């Protein structure tokens, strides 16, 4: 699970990308209220490999590498 805490309401995008930079999943795209939020990345429908989950909010972004294994 991926967690973040927002200090105020804002638009947030959380998406997963493959190693070629193609978006393979969108976990959230829209407004979120202030406070804690948790997102789950379900890679069962994706081929095994490395992915990057990127969160973008208020002009800033953060990324986390995720590995899908079978």
mmCIF file as gemmi writes it, N, C-alpha and C atoms, coordinates in Angstrom:
data_model
loop_
_atom_site.group_PDB
_atom_site.id
_atom_site.type_symbol
_atom_site.label_atom_id
_atom_site.label_alt_id
_atom_site.label_comp_id
_atom_site.label_asym_id
_atom_site.label_entity_id
_atom_site.label_seq_id
_atom_site.pdbx_PDB_ins_code
_atom_site.Cartn_x
_atom_site.Cartn_y
_atom_site.Cartn_z
_atom_site.occupancy
_atom_site.B_iso_or_equiv
_atom_site.pdbx_formal_charge
_atom_site.auth_seq_id
_atom_site.auth_asym_id
_atom_site.pdbx_PDB_model_num
ATOM 1 N N . UNK Axp A 1 ? 0.839 -1.189 0 1 0 ? 1 A 1
ATOM 2 C CA . UNK Axp A 1 ? 0 0 0 1 0 ? 1 A 1
ATOM 3 C C . UNK Axp A 1 ? 0.882 1.25 0 1 0 ? 1 A 1
ATOM 4 N N . UNK Axp A 2 ? 0.388 2.264 -0.643 1 0 ? 2 A 1
ATOM 5 C CA . UNK Axp A 2 ? 1.081 3.551 -0.728 1 0 ? 2 A 1
ATOM 6 C C . UNK Axp A 2 ? 0.261 4.568 0.052 1 0 ? 2 A 1
ATOM 7 N N . UNK Axp A 3 ? 0.9 5.288 0.947 1 0 ? 3 A 1
ATOM 8 C CA . UNK Axp A 3 ? 0.18 6.22 1.811 1 0 ? 3 A 1
ATOM 9 C C . UNK Axp A 3 ? 0.705 7.635 1.632 1 0 ? 3 A 1
ATOM 10 N N . UNK Axp A 4 ? -0.202 8.602 1.783 1 0 ? 4 A 1
ATOM 11 C CA . UNK Axp A 4 ? 0.187 10.007 1.804 1 0 ? 4 A 1
ATOM 12 C C . UNK Axp A 4 ? -0.771 10.759 2.694 1 0 ? 4 A 1
ATOM 13 N N . UNK Axp A 5 ? -0.306 11.884 3.203 1 0 ? 5 A 1
ATOM 14 C CA . UNK Axp A 5 ? -1.142 12.756 4.018 1 0 ? 5 A 1
ATOM 15 C C . UNK Axp A 5 ? -1.103 14.143 3.401 1 0 ? 5 A 1
ATOM 16 N N . UNK Axp A 6 ? -2.285 14.671 3.128 1 0 ? 6 A 1
ATOM 17 C CA . UNK Axp A 6 ? -2.397 16.002 2.527 1 0 ? 6 A 1
ATOM 18 C C . UNK Axp A 6 ? -2.741 17.023 3.604 1 0 ? 6 A 1
ATOM 19 N N . UNK Axp A 7 ? -2.107 18.172 3.524 1 0 ? 7 A 1
ATOM 20 C CA . UNK Axp A 7 ? -2.385 19.252 4.458 1 0 ? 7 A 1
ATOM 21 C C . UNK Axp A 7 ? -3.629 20.04 4.093 1 0 ? 7 A 1
ATOM 22 N N . UNK Axp A 8 ? -4.048 19.92 2.837 1 0 ? 8 A 1
ATOM 23 C CA . UNK Axp A 8 ? -5.251 20.617 2.366 1 0 ? 8 A 1
ATOM 24 C C . UNK Axp A 8 ? -5.821 19.855 1.182 1 0 ? 8 A 1
ATOM 25 N N . UNK Axp A 9 ? -7.05 20.144 0.825 1 0 ? 9 A 1
ATOM 26 C CA . UNK Axp A 9 ? -7.677 19.518 -0.338 1 0 ? 9 A 1
ATOM 27 C C . UNK Axp A 9 ? -6.954 19.947 -1.604 1 0 ? 9 A 1
ATOM 28 N N . UNK Axp A 10 ? -6.751 18.995 -2.53 1 0 ? 10 A 1
ATOM 29 C CA . UNK Axp A 10 ? -6.093 19.308 -3.794 1 0 ? 10 A 1
ATOM 30 C C . UNK Axp A 10 ? -6.285 18.173 -4.785 1 0 ? 10 A 1
ATOM 31 N N . UNK Axp A 11 ? -5.979 18.455 -6.042 1 0 ? 11 A 1
ATOM 32 C CA . UNK Axp A 11 ? -6.038 17.443 -7.092 1 0 ? 11 A 1
ATOM 33 C C . UNK Axp A 11 ? -4.804 16.561 -6.99 1 0 ? 11 A 1
ATOM 34 N N . UNK Axp A 12 ? -5.017 15.248 -7.083 1 0 ? 12 A 1
ATOM 35 C CA . UNK Axp A 12 ? -3.931 14.275 -6.95 1 0 ? 12 A 1
ATOM 36 C C . UNK Axp A 12 ? -4.065 13.231 -8.05 1 0 ? 12 A 1
ATOM 37 N N . UNK Axp A 13 ? -2.942 12.871 -8.646 1 0 ? 13 A 1
ATOM 38 C CA . UNK Axp A 13 ? -2.904 11.771 -9.595 1 0 ? 13 A 1
ATOM 39 C C . UNK Axp A 13 ? -1.912 10.74 -9.088 1 0 ? 13 A 1
ATOM 40 N N . UNK Axp A 14 ? -2.348 9.491 -9.034 1 0 ? 14 A 1
ATOM 41 C CA . UNK Axp A 14 ? -1.49 8.371 -8.66 1 0 ? 14 A 1
ATOM 42 C C . UNK Axp A 14 ? -1.599 7.362 -9.789 1 0 ? 14 A 1
ATOM 43 N N . UNK Axp A 15 ? -0.491 7.108 -10.485 1 0 ? 15 A 1
ATOM 44 C CA . UNK Axp A 15 ? -0.512 6.223 -11.647 1 0 ? 15 A 1
ATOM 45 C C . UNK Axp A 15 ? 0.723 5.335 -11.662 1 0 ? 15 A 1
ATOM 46 N N . UNK Axp A 16 ? 0.589 4.178 -12.306 1 0 ? 16 A 1
ATOM 47 C CA . UNK Axp A 16 ? 1.696 3.231 -12.442 1 0 ? 16 A 1
ATOM 48 C C . UNK Axp A 16 ? 2.17 3.226 -13.887 1 0 ? 16 A 1
ATOM 49 N N . UNK Axp A 17 ? 3.497 3.136 -14.048 1 0 ? 17 A 1
ATOM 50 C CA . UNK Axp A 17 ? 4.116 3.152 -15.365 1 0 ? 17 A 1
ATOM 51 C C . UNK Axp A 17 ? 5.058 1.968 -15.51 1 0 ? 17 A 1
ATOM 52 N N . UNK Axp A 18 ? 5.161 1.441 -16.742 1 0 ? 18 A 1
ATOM 53 C CA . UNK Axp A 18 ? 6.122 0.368 -16.977 1 0 ? 18 A 1
ATOM 54 C C . UNK Axp A 18 ? 7.498 0.968 -17.245 1 0 ? 18 A 1
ATOM 55 N N . UNK Axp A 19 ? 8.498 0.114 -17.5 1 0 ? 19 A 1
ATOM 56 C CA . UNK Axp A 19 ? 9.872 0.593 -17.671 1 0 ? 19 A 1
ATOM 57 C C . UNK Axp A 19 ? 10.047 1.456 -18.924 1 0 ? 19 A 1
ATOM 58 N N . UNK Axp A 20 ? 9.09 1.385 -19.852 1 0 ? 20 A 1
ATOM 59 C CA . UNK Axp A 20 ? 9.157 2.224 -21.051 1 0 ? 20 A 1
ATOM 60 C C . UNK Axp A 20 ? 8.426 3.548 -20.864 1 0 ? 20 A 1
ATOM 61 N N . UNK Axp A 21 ? 7.876 3.771 -19.669 1 0 ? 21 A 1
ATOM 62 C CA . UNK Axp A 21 ? 7.191 5.024 -19.387 1 0 ? 21 A 1
ATOM 63 C C . UNK Axp A 21 ? 5.729 5.052 -19.775 1 0 ? 21 A 1
ATOM 64 N N . UNK Axp A 22 ? 5.168 3.909 -20.161 1 0 ? 22 A 1
ATOM 65 C CA . UNK Axp A 22 ? 3.753 3.844 -20.535 1 0 ? 22 A 1
ATOM 66 C C . UNK Axp A 22 ? 2.899 3.683 -19.282 1 0 ? 22 A 1
ATOM 67 N N . UNK Axp A 23 ? 1.825 4.46 -19.214 1 0 ? 23 A 1
ATOM 68 C CA . UNK Axp A 23 ? 0.911 4.342 -18.075 1 0 ? 23 A 1
ATOM 69 C C . UNK Axp A 23 ? 0.172 3.006 -18.203 1 0 ? 23 A 1
ATOM 70 N N . UNK Axp A 24 ? 0.238 2.199 -17.151 1 0 ? 24 A 1
ATOM 71 C CA . UNK Axp A 24 ? -0.411 0.89 -17.17 1 0 ? 24 A 1
ATOM 72 C C . UNK Axp A 24 ? -1.582 0.81 -16.193 1 0 ? 24 A 1
ATOM 73 N N . UNK Axp A 25 ? -1.683 1.755 -15.272 1 0 ? 25 A 1
ATOM 74 C CA . UNK Axp A 25 ? -2.789 1.774 -14.315 1 0 ? 25 A 1
ATOM 75 C C . UNK Axp A 25 ? -2.913 3.156 -13.706 1 0 ? 25 A 1
ATOM 76 N N . UNK Axp A 26 ? -4.141 3.552 -13.42 1 0 ? 26 A 1
ATOM 77 C CA . UNK Axp A 26 ? -4.403 4.79 -12.698 1 0 ? 26 A 1
ATOM 78 C C . UNK Axp A 26 ? -5.068 4.41 -11.387 1 0 ? 26 A 1
ATOM 79 N N . UNK Axp A 27 ? -4.409 4.724 -10.283 1 0 ? 27 A 1
ATOM 80 C CA . UNK Axp A 27 ? -4.941 4.395 -8.968 1 0 ? 27 A 1
ATOM 81 C C . UNK Axp A 27 ? -5.885 5.476 -8.458 1 0 ? 27 A 1
ATOM 82 N N . UNK Axp A 28 ? -5.624 6.726 -8.839 1 0 ? 28 A 1
ATOM 83 C CA . UNK Axp A 28 ? -6.501 7.84 -8.482 1 0 ? 28 A 1
ATOM 84 C C . UNK Axp A 28 ? -6.195 9.019 -9.387 1 0 ? 28 A 1
ATOM 85 N N . UNK Axp A 29 ? -7.242 9.742 -9.781 1 0 ? 29 A 1
ATOM 86 C CA . UNK Axp A 29 ? -7.068 10.96 -10.564 1 0 ? 29 A 1
ATOM 87 C C . UNK Axp A 29 ? -8.22 11.901 -10.24 1 0 ? 29 A 1
ATOM 88 N N . UNK Axp A 30 ? -7.981 12.839 -9.343 1 0 ? 30 A 1
ATOM 89 C CA . UNK Axp A 30 ? -9.032 13.766 -8.965 1 0 ? 30 A 1
ATOM 90 C C . UNK Axp A 30 ? -8.735 14.404 -7.62 1 0 ? 30 A 1
ATOM 91 N N . UNK Axp A 31 ? -9.739 15.06 -7.091 1 0 ? 31 A 1
ATOM 92 C CA . UNK Axp A 31 ? -9.583 15.791 -5.833 1 0 ? 31 A 1
ATOM 93 C C . UNK Axp A 31 ? -9.575 14.838 -4.645 1 0 ? 31 A 1
ATOM 94 N N . UNK Axp A 32 ? -8.768 15.19 -3.651 1 0 ? 32 A 1
ATOM 95 C CA . UNK Axp A 32 ? -8.738 14.491 -2.368 1 0 ? 32 A 1
ATOM 96 C C . UNK Axp A 32 ? -8.785 15.526 -1.261 1 0 ? 32 A 1
ATOM 97 N N . UNK Axp A 33 ? -9.445 15.199 -0.188 1 0 ? 33 A 1
ATOM 98 C CA . UNK Axp A 33 ? -9.512 16.099 0.958 1 0 ? 33 A 1
ATOM 99 C C . UNK Axp A 33 ? -8.255 16.024 1.804 1 0 ? 33 A 1
ATOM 100 N N . UNK Axp A 34 ? -8.128 16.939 2.718 1 0 ? 34 A 1
ATOM 101 C CA . UNK Axp A 34 ? -6.995 16.947 3.648 1 0 ? 34 A 1
ATOM 102 C C . UNK Axp A 34 ? -7.04 15.701 4.513 1 0 ? 34 A 1
ATOM 103 N N . UNK Axp A 35 ? -5.852 15.227 4.905 1 0 ? 35 A 1
ATOM 104 C CA . UNK Axp A 35 ? -5.771 14.068 5.783 1 0 ? 35 A 1
ATOM 105 C C . UNK Axp A 35 ? -5.073 12.898 5.12 1 0 ? 35 A 1
ATOM 106 N N . UNK Axp A 36 ? -5.081 11.743 5.784 1 0 ? 36 A 1
ATOM 107 C CA . UNK Axp A 36 ? -4.368 10.566 5.279 1 0 ? 36 A 1
ATOM 108 C C . UNK Axp A 36 ? -5.162 9.833 4.197 1 0 ? 36 A 1
ATOM 109 N N . UNK Axp A 37 ? -4.441 9.268 3.244 1 0 ? 37 A 1
ATOM 110 C CA . UNK Axp A 37 ? -5.032 8.485 2.153 1 0 ? 37 A 1
ATOM 111 C C . UNK Axp A 37 ? -4.111 7.303 1.854 1 0 ? 37 A 1
ATOM 112 N N . UNK Axp A 38 ? -4.706 6.18 1.471 1 0 ? 38 A 1
ATOM 113 C CA . UNK Axp A 38 ? -3.944 4.985 1.14 1 0 ? 38 A 1
ATOM 114 C C . UNK Axp A 38 ? -4.398 4.455 -0.211 1 0 ? 38 A 1
ATOM 115 N N . UNK Axp A 39 ? -3.433 4.019 -1.025 1 0 ? 39 A 1
ATOM 116 C CA . UNK Axp A 39 ? -3.707 3.479 -2.35 1 0 ? 39 A 1
ATOM 117 C C . UNK Axp A 39 ? -3.072 2.108 -2.473 1 0 ? 39 A 1
ATOM 118 N N . UNK Axp A 40 ? -3.759 1.204 -3.136 1 0 ? 40 A 1
ATOM 119 C CA . UNK Axp A 40 ? -3.22 -0.134 -3.362 1 0 ? 40 A 1
ATOM 120 C C . UNK Axp A 40 ? -2.932 -0.323 -4.839 1 0 ? 40 A 1
ATOM 121 N N . UNK Axp A 41 ? -1.79 -0.911 -5.123 1 0 ? 41 A 1
ATOM 122 C CA . UNK Axp A 41 ? -1.4 -1.208 -6.502 1 0 ? 41 A 1
ATOM 123 C C . UNK Axp A 41 ? -1.602 -2.701 -6.714 1 0 ? 41 A 1
ATOM 124 N N . UNK Axp A 42 ? -2.562 -3.056 -7.553 1 0 ? 42 A 1
ATOM 125 C CA . UNK Axp A 42 ? -2.859 -4.451 -7.853 1 0 ? 42 A 1
ATOM 126 C C . UNK Axp A 42 ? -2.247 -4.795 -9.197 1 0 ? 42 A 1
ATOM 127 N N . UNK Axp A 43 ? -1.124 -5.496 -9.175 1 0 ? 43 A 1
ATOM 128 C CA . UNK Axp A 43 ? -0.414 -5.828 -10.401 1 0 ? 43 A 1
ATOM 129 C C . UNK Axp A 43 ? -0.748 -7.186 -10.967 1 0 ? 43 A 1
ATOM 130 N N . UNK Axp A 44 ? -1.837 -7.825 -10.488 1 0 ? 44 A 1
ATOM 131 C CA . UNK Axp A 44 ? -2.171 -9.176 -10.955 1 0 ? 44 A 1
ATOM 132 C C . UNK Axp A 44 ? -2.447 -9.256 -12.45 1 0 ? 44 A 1
ATOM 133 N N . UNK Axp A 45 ? -2.931 -8.169 -13.042 1 0 ? 45 A 1
ATOM 134 C CA . UNK Axp A 45 ? -3.239 -8.196 -14.47 1 0 ? 45 A 1
ATOM 135 C C . UNK Axp A 45 ? -2.043 -7.785 -15.335 1 0 ? 45 A 1
ATOM 136 N N . UNK Axp A 46 ? -0.928 -7.457 -14.708 1 0 ? 46 A 1
ATOM 137 C CA . UNK Axp A 46 ? 0.265 -6.999 -15.426 1 0 ? 46 A 1
ATOM 138 C C . UNK Axp A 46 ? 1.307 -8.102 -15.5 1 0 ? 46 A 1
ATOM 139 N N . UNK Axp A 47 ? 2.143 -8.071 -16.537 1 0 ? 47 A 1
ATOM 140 C CA . UNK Axp A 47 ? 3.24 -9.039 -16.607 1 0 ? 47 A 1
ATOM 141 C C . UNK Axp A 47 ? 4.247 -8.804 -15.482 1 0 ? 47 A 1
ATOM 142 N N . UNK Axp A 48 ? 4.951 -9.851 -15.068 1 0 ? 48 A 1
ATOM 143 C CA . UNK Axp A 48 ? 5.986 -9.667 -14.046 1 0 ? 48 A 1
ATOM 144 C C . UNK Axp A 48 ? 7.027 -8.644 -14.509 1 0 ? 48 A 1
ATOM 145 N N . UNK Axp A 49 ? 7.541 -7.874 -13.573 1 0 ? 49 A 1
ATOM 146 C CA . UNK Axp A 49 ? 8.569 -6.89 -13.912 1 0 ? 49 A 1
ATOM 147 C C . UNK Axp A 49 ? 8.543 -5.713 -12.971 1 0 ? 49 A 1
ATOM 148 N N . UNK Axp A 50 ? 9.323 -4.706 -13.317 1 0 ? 50 A 1
ATOM 149 C CA . UNK Axp A 50 ? 9.444 -3.502 -12.501 1 0 ? 50 A 1
ATOM 150 C C . UNK Axp A 50 ? 8.498 -2.422 -13.019 1 0 ? 50 A 1
ATOM 151 N N . UNK Axp A 51 ? 7.91 -1.698 -12.094 1 0 ? 51 A 1
ATOM 152 C CA . UNK Axp A 51 ? 6.992 -0.603 -12.405 1 0 ? 51 A 1
ATOM 153 C C . UNK Axp A 51 ? 7.315 0.559 -11.477 1 0 ? 51 A 1
ATOM 154 N N . UNK Axp A 52 ? 6.883 1.745 -11.875 1 0 ? 52 A 1
ATOM 155 C CA . UNK Axp A 52 ? 7.033 2.933 -11.046 1 0 ? 52 A 1
ATOM 156 C C . UNK Axp A 52 ? 5.639 3.483 -10.783 1 0 ? 52 A 1
ATOM 157 N N . UNK Axp A 53 ? 5.329 3.698 -9.51 1 0 ? 53 A 1
ATOM 158 C CA . UNK Axp A 53 ? 4.076 4.344 -9.136 1 0 ? 53 A 1
ATOM 159 C C . UNK Axp A 53 ? 4.413 5.791 -8.797 1 0 ? 53 A 1
ATOM 160 N N . UNK Axp A 54 ? 3.8 6.717 -9.534 1 0 ? 54 A 1
ATOM 161 C CA . UNK Axp A 54 ? 4.109 8.138 -9.365 1 0 ? 54 A 1
ATOM 162 C C . UNK Axp A 54 ? 2.888 8.879 -8.848 1 0 ? 54 A 1
ATOM 163 N N . UNK Axp A 55 ? 3.099 9.676 -7.813 1 0 ? 55 A 1
ATOM 164 C CA . UNK Axp A 55 ? 2.073 10.522 -7.241 1 0 ? 55 A 1
ATOM 165 C C . UNK Axp A 55 ? 2.4 11.961 -7.612 1 0 ? 55 A 1
ATOM 166 N N . UNK Axp A 56 ? 1.429 12.671 -8.145 1 0 ? 56 A 1
ATOM 167 C CA . UNK Axp A 56 ? 1.61 14.074 -8.497 1 0 ? 56 A 1
ATOM 168 C C . UNK Axp A 56 ? 0.522 14.885 -7.807 1 0 ? 56 A 1
ATOM 169 N N . UNK Axp A 57 ? 0.928 15.919 -7.077 1 0 ? 57 A 1
ATOM 170 C CA . UNK Axp A 57 ? -0.022 16.771 -6.367 1 0 ? 57 A 1
ATOM 171 C C . UNK Axp A 57 ? 0.587 18.156 -6.217 1 0 ? 57 A 1
ATOM 172 N N . UNK Axp A 58 ? -0.193 19.161 -6.543 1 0 ? 58 A 1
ATOM 173 C CA . UNK Axp A 58 ? 0.216 20.55 -6.316 1 0 ? 58 A 1
ATOM 174 C C . UNK Axp A 58 ? 1.565 20.882 -6.959 1 0 ? 58 A 1
ATOM 175 N N . UNK Axp A 59 ? 1.809 20.341 -8.16 1 0 ? 59 A 1
ATOM 176 C CA . UNK Axp A 59 ? 3.038 20.648 -8.883 1 0 ? 59 A 1
ATOM 177 C C . UNK Axp A 59 ? 4.25 19.85 -8.442 1 0 ? 59 A 1
ATOM 178 N N . UNK Axp A 60 ? 4.127 19.029 -7.41 1 0 ? 60 A 1
ATOM 179 C CA . UNK Axp A 60 ? 5.235 18.2 -6.938 1 0 ? 60 A 1
ATOM 180 C C . UNK Axp A 60 ? 4.923 16.738 -7.232 1 0 ? 60 A 1
ATOM 181 N N . UNK Axp A 61 ? 5.964 15.917 -7.28 1 0 ? 61 A 1
ATOM 182 C CA . UNK Axp A 61 ? 5.72 14.495 -7.499 1 0 ? 61 A 1
ATOM 183 C C . UNK Axp A 61 ? 6.705 13.656 -6.691 1 0 ? 61 A 1
ATOM 184 N N . UNK Axp A 62 ? 6.291 12.421 -6.458 1 0 ? 62 A 1
ATOM 185 C CA . UNK Axp A 62 ? 7.131 11.437 -5.775 1 0 ? 62 A 1
ATOM 186 C C . UNK Axp A 62 ? 6.887 10.107 -6.462 1 0 ? 62 A 1
ATOM 187 N N . UNK Axp A 63 ? 7.903 9.251 -6.45 1 0 ? 63 A 1
ATOM 188 C CA . UNK Axp A 63 ? 7.77 7.966 -7.128 1 0 ? 63 A 1
ATOM 189 C C . UNK Axp A 63 ? 8.3 6.854 -6.244 1 0 ? 63 A 1
ATOM 190 N N . UNK Axp A 64 ? 7.739 5.671 -6.447 1 0 ? 64 A 1
ATOM 191 C CA . UNK Axp A 64 ? 8.193 4.482 -5.734 1 0 ? 64 A 1
ATOM 192 C C . UNK Axp A 64 ? 8.245 3.328 -6.732 1 0 ? 64 A 1
ATOM 193 N N . UNK Axp A 65 ? 9.317 2.568 -6.687 1 0 ? 65 A 1
ATOM 194 C CA . UNK Axp A 65 ? 9.474 1.415 -7.561 1 0 ? 65 A 1
ATOM 195 C C . UNK Axp A 65 ? 8.725 0.23 -6.946 1 0 ? 65 A 1
ATOM 196 N N . UNK Axp A 66 ? 8.006 -0.499 -7.806 1 0 ? 66 A 1
ATOM 197 C CA . UNK Axp A 66 ? 7.241 -1.655 -7.381 1 0 ? 66 A 1
ATOM 198 C C . UNK Axp A 66 ? 7.594 -2.805 -8.309 1 0 ? 66 A 1
ATOM 199 N N . UNK Axp A 67 ? 7.781 -4 -7.753 1 0 ? 67 A 1
ATOM 200 C CA . UNK Axp A 67 ? 8.095 -5.169 -8.561 1 0 ? 67 A 1
ATOM 201 C C . UNK Axp A 67 ? 6.916 -6.139 -8.515 1 0 ? 67 A 1
ATOM 202 N N . UNK Axp A 68 ? 6.479 -6.568 -9.694 1 0 ? 68 A 1
ATOM 203 C CA . UNK Axp A 68 ? 5.424 -7.572 -9.798 1 0 ? 68 A 1
ATOM 204 C C . UNK Axp A 68 ? 6.115 -8.905 -10.069 1 0 ? 68 A 1
ATOM 205 N N . UNK Axp A 69 ? 5.885 -9.872 -9.199 1 0 ? 69 A 1
ATOM 206 C CA . UNK Axp A 69 ? 6.506 -11.189 -9.333 1 0 ? 69 A 1
ATOM 207 C C . UNK Axp A 69 ? 5.432 -12.26 -9.316 1 0 ? 69 A 1
ATOM 208 N N . UNK Axp A 70 ? 5.705 -13.349 -9.941 1 0 ? 70 A 1
ATOM 209 C CA . UNK Axp A 70 ? 4.763 -14.485 -9.928 1 0 ? 70 A 1
ATOM 210 C C . UNK Axp A 70 ? 5.435 -15.675 -9.307 1 0 ? 70 A 1
